[in-house]
Amino acid sequence: MIPYQIIEKKSQGLPLTDSEINEFIMTYTKGTIPDYQMSALLMAIFIKGMTTEETLSLTKVMLESGERMDFSSAPGFVADKHSTGGVGDKVSILLAPILAVLGIHIPMISGRGLGHSGGTLDKLESIPGFNVNLELNDWQQMVIKEHVGLIGQTGNICPADKKIYALRDVTATVRSIPLISASIMSKKIAEGIQGLVLDVKTGNGAFMQTPDDSRALANSLVSIGKGYGIKTTALITDMNQPLGSAIGNWFEMEESVRGLQGDGPADLMDVTYALGAEILKMSNPDLSQKAAIDLQAKTVADGSAFEKLKRITELQGGDPGVLDNLSNYPKAKYSGAIQAHESGYLAQVDTMALGFAGIQLGAGRRKITDTIDYSSGMYIHSRIGDNLNRGDDILTVYSNDEKSLNEVLALGEEFFSIEQSPSEIPPLILERIE
C-alpha cells in the first residue's frame, strides 16, 4: 500500500475498498503513517464523503483495532446513550446515574471536547481526583456491581478511533457523517451493549446544522447499530441555543448536580428524561412514555440519583464532597457580562460561536496538548423568545485570562440577535428515528 495513492483516490471522490481502508487505518494506528497523511485522508473524506459500504468498513476496522467488552454476565439490560455534540450538553452526567439507580447497566465510554463542543470526560475531570482512565477489568466489575462506570477510550478500546479522534479535533474534519458514524458506533459496539439511544443535535450549534443532515446522520448511526444487533433509536434535538444555562466544564458539572437535586433547567431535564425513556422502554417494552419519565423523576426527587453520582465519583478517585459544597469550588479571577444592546425579544443565538468563545476563555483546547482551565466558562441568562430590556445581562463570562475574557466580551453583540417581535421558539425534540 502506498498512502499517497489512497489519498489521491479519495480526493478524486472514488470509493475505497475494504482492504484499502483497513490497511491505511491499521498502518496509521501502528504509527507507520504520519499524522499529515492521515490528516490529508480525513480532509478528502470530509470533502468527498463515503459510501455506506465505506462507512461500514471504517467502523469495522476501528472496532477490530481493539478489544470488545463482554457484559453477558451482568444481570439485566446493558445500554448506553451518546450525543453527537453541542454547547452546554451535559445530559450524560445526569442520565448515567439515573438509569443506574433504575437497574440499567451503563458502560459509558465518553470523549473529550471535539471542535466547538464540550466533552463529558473534561467535565468529569473538573472534579478533583476523578479518574476516567480505569483499567478495563476494574471498569467492567464496577459496571456489573454499581451499574455504571464512566471512562474514556483506553489503548484497548478502538485505539484507531482514539488516535483519529484527536486529529479530527484540530484539523476541522469533525463535521462529516461517515467520520462521526464510524467514531461513535465503533466505541458503542465495543462496549458490549444491548441498547443504544442517540441524541443527534441539529441547529447552528450542532455539527449537523439542518434537520435533513441530522436525519441523515441519525439514520446512518441507527442502521449501523441495528446491523450489529443492538436495539438503537435516535432523537433529533434542538441545538439552536445552548442546552441549559451553563457552558464550560465545572459550570456544567455544577448544573448537572443541581439537576440531580431537583433544580435543573427545564430543557435539560426534558431532554434527559426523553433519552432515558428510550432506554427504559427497550429494557421493558410494556413501559409507557409517561411511566418511563416518572421513574426517572422519582430518582431525582428521592435523591438516589445524586447519591449514585457521588458514589461513582468516590469509586473513581474523585472528591464527592465537592459535589455537596458547590460554592467552595475555585472561582476564575476575572468576569464580565454581555448585555442587551436594545430592548426587544431574543431571536437568535450563535451557539457555535459561544462554543468557540468557551475555548478562547480556556474551557477547551486549540491543540491536542492544551490544558483546560476548569473554572472558566459562561452562563447564558436568556432563551430564544425572552423579552429583554436594554442593559439586561444575557451572558456572564468567566476566565483566568483577562485578555481572552475582554476579547470575548468585545464580541458581545455578535453572539445574539434581538428583534422587536417574538420569534418562533424551536421545538426541543424534533423527531424520533427508529
Summary of the structure (lengths in Angstrom):
residues: 434
radius of gyration: 21.1
end to end distance: 39.1
largest distance: 63.8
contacts: 1566
relative contact order: 0.14
helix: 47%
strand: 16%
